[in-house]
Each structure stands twice: as structure tokens, then as C-alpha cells.
């Protein structure tokens, strides 16, 4: 069954790979990223090229996870265009390497904002729609190291278990 999926942080890496793979399986996929008219414009063009070459429904959308208004606008546009939203994949994030004392409190606060609080912003925008539909899937993707990639799934449907680990 074809789903409408939004993936945060899909300009490159796991997000881009996931967007391409899900679009190839027949889903409508919104590869979200910030600054689509600026530094990520080449990624927008690459997604459009991939969609055309593979005849898939892969779309890009402006979504800055650091901004509630941006998250609200992106989710509203997706729902307006499709009438529903089925899956939210939280992929946006930053990773830092080095000893803890090498980072300022401000740098760690920014990291926490992107890696933790950003999911709450997107959830605030998307979960009311998923509840209204009485169905939906929220996925958190996280990597401790590039070679370790674990997913935690959260179903919003009452017919399924609340938390299901998937490895």
C-alpha cells in the first residue's frame, strides 16, 4: 500500500538513501531539508533528477527542524497536497567527535537542540494529523557510529504495540 512519508534531514547520508529507497518501492516521499534555495539547492536538484530517472514520487520540501514554524508549514503542505500523512522519519541530526571537554556548553546545547528537541517540533506539527487519522508511524533513526544504525519505531495506532524495537 502506497504511503506518504516525510524524512527529516534527507539532503544527504541515511536520509537521502532512505528517501530514494522508499520512493523506489512506490511510496510518495518528501525529502525534507533546510535552505532548499541556498546551500541545499544541489541536493534538491539531485532528488528531482533521481525522481525523473527512476519514475518515482520523490519530492523535496523546506523543513528546518530548528524552527517550529518551518515544521508546521512543511507538515501542513504535505497534508494539504495529499490529504493525509502516514509516516514521519526523524533522521535530522548532528554528530560530533572528540573529548567532551573540547566542546563548549553552547555547542552541546545546539547539538541537543538538533538531535532531541527537533523531533518534538516535528511531532507537534505531525502528531495531531496522525491522531486525527487514527493511524500513523513515527520512526527515530540514530547512529552512535557510522557503522551502527539502529531504529526505534513508535506506532500511533491503538491496534499495534506502543513501542517496537527493530534492528
Buried (B, 14 or more C-beta within 10 A) or exposed (E): EEBBBBBBBBBEBBBBEBBBEBBBEEBBBBBBBBEBEEEBEEBBEBBEEBBEEEEBBBBBBBBBBBBBEBBBBBBEBBBEEEEBBBBBBBBBBEEEEEEEEEBEEEEEEBBEBBBEEBBBBBBEBBBEBBEEBEBBBBBBBBBEEEEEEEBBBBBBBEEEEEEEEEE
